[in-house]
């Protein structure tokens, strides 16, 4: 399952109406992840993206599978 993700998009490159709607500034940088209404797979894609993000952040913090298992098994 692949998702279209646009990274490092300057606010100045977005339509004015969208920039106003998200209360952004032209000098800000954005990551755009389009979703299509009525597409049930978008919920699943959001879940997978969230899981990927959590996994990436855990790896950056040095949390290994064994450390995670210890945390989950704590009583």
MODELLER restraints for C-alpha pairs under 7 A, 6 or more apart:
rsr = mdl.restraints
at = mdl.atoms
rsr.add(forms.Gaussian(group=physical.xy_distance, feature=features.Distance(at['CA:4:A'], at['CA:33:A']), mean=6.28, stdev=0.5))
rsr.add(forms.Gaussian(group=physical.xy_distance, feature=features.Distance(at['CA:4:A'], at['CA:34:A']), mean=6.81, stdev=0.5))
rsr.add(forms.Gaussian(group=physical.xy_distance, feature=features.Distance(at['CA:5:A'], at['CA:32:A']), mean=5.82, stdev=0.5))
rsr.add(forms.Gaussian(group=physical.xy_distance, feature=features.Distance(at['CA:5:A'], at['CA:33:A']), mean=4.84, stdev=0.5))
rsr.add(forms.Gaussian(group=physical.xy_distance, feature=features.Distance(at['CA:6:A'], at['CA:31:A']), mean=5.55, stdev=0.5))
rsr.add(forms.Gaussian(group=physical.xy_distance, feature=features.Distance(at['CA:6:A'], at['CA:32:A']), mean=4.91, stdev=0.5))
rsr.add(forms.Gaussian(group=physical.xy_distance, feature=features.Distance(at['CA:6:A'], at['CA:33:A']), mean=6.45, stdev=0.5))
rsr.add(forms.Gaussian(group=physical.xy_distance, feature=features.Distance(at['CA:7:A'], at['CA:30:A']), mean=6.48, stdev=0.5))
rsr.add(forms.Gaussian(group=physical.xy_distance, feature=features.Distance(at['CA:7:A'], at['CA:31:A']), mean=4.34, stdev=0.5))
rsr.add(forms.Gaussian(group=physical.xy_distance, feature=features.Distance(at['CA:7:A'], at['CA:32:A']), mean=6.37, stdev=0.5))
rsr.add(forms.Gaussian(group=physical.xy_distance, feature=features.Distance(at['CA:8:A'], at['CA:29:A']), mean=5.38, stdev=0.5))
rsr.add(forms.Gaussian(group=physical.xy_distance, feature=features.Distance(at['CA:8:A'], at['CA:30:A']), mean=5.46, stdev=0.5))
rsr.add(forms.Gaussian(group=physical.xy_distance, feature=features.Distance(at['CA:8:A'], at['CA:31:A']), mean=5.81, stdev=0.5))
rsr.add(forms.Gaussian(group=physical.xy_distance, feature=features.Distance(at['CA:9:A'], at['CA:29:A']), mean=5.34, stdev=0.5))
rsr.add(forms.Gaussian(group=physical.xy_distance, feature=features.Distance(at['CA:9:A'], at['CA:30:A']), mean=5.00, stdev=0.5))
rsr.add(forms.Gaussian(group=physical.xy_distance, feature=features.Distance(at['CA:9:A'], at['CA:31:A']), mean=6.29, stdev=0.5))
rsr.add(forms.Gaussian(group=physical.xy_distance, feature=features.Distance(at['CA:10:A'], at['CA:26:A']), mean=6.50, stdev=0.5))
rsr.add(forms.Gaussian(group=physical.xy_distance, feature=features.Distance(at['CA:10:A'], at['CA:27:A']), mean=6.32, stdev=0.5))
rsr.add(forms.Gaussian(group=physical.xy_distance, feature=features.Distance(at['CA:10:A'], at['CA:28:A']), mean=5.80, stdev=0.5))
rsr.add(forms.Gaussian(group=physical.xy_distance, feature=features.Distance(at['CA:10:A'], at['CA:29:A']), mean=4.50, stdev=0.5))
rsr.add(forms.Gaussian(group=physical.xy_distance, feature=features.Distance(at['CA:10:A'], at['CA:30:A']), mean=6.23, stdev=0.5))
rsr.add(forms.Gaussian(group=physical.xy_distance, feature=features.Distance(at['CA:11:A'], at['CA:19:A']), mean=6.60, stdev=0.5))
rsr.add(forms.Gaussian(group=physical.xy_distance, feature=features.Distance(at['CA:11:A'], at['CA:24:A']), mean=6.74, stdev=0.5))
rsr.add(forms.Gaussian(group=physical.xy_distance, feature=features.Distance(at['CA:11:A'], at['CA:25:A']), mean=5.85, stdev=0.5))
rsr.add(forms.Gaussian(group=physical.xy_distance, feature=features.Distance(at['CA:11:A'], at['CA:26:A']), mean=4.00, stdev=0.5))
rsr.add(forms.Gaussian(group=physical.xy_distance, feature=features.Distance(at['CA:11:A'], at['CA:27:A']), mean=5.86, stdev=0.5))
rsr.add(forms.Gaussian(group=physical.xy_distance, feature=features.Distance(at['CA:11:A'], at['CA:28:A']), mean=5.40, stdev=0.5))
rsr.add(forms.Gaussian(group=physical.xy_distance, feature=features.Distance(at['CA:11:A'], at['CA:29:A']), mean=6.01, stdev=0.5))
rsr.add(forms.Gaussian(group=physical.xy_distance, feature=features.Distance(at['CA:11:A'], at['CA:30:A']), mean=6.90, stdev=0.5))
rsr.add(forms.Gaussian(group=physical.xy_distance, feature=features.Distance(at['CA:12:A'], at['CA:26:A']), mean=4.21, stdev=0.5))
rsr.add(forms.Gaussian(group=physical.xy_distance, feature=features.Distance(at['CA:12:A'], at['CA:27:A']), mean=6.61, stdev=0.5))
rsr.add(forms.Gaussian(group=physical.xy_distance, feature=features.Distance(at['CA:19:A'], at['CA:25:A']), mean=6.89, stdev=0.5))
rsr.add(forms.Gaussian(group=physical.xy_distance, feature=features.Distance(at['CA:35:A'], at['CA:42:A']), mean=6.27, stdev=0.5))
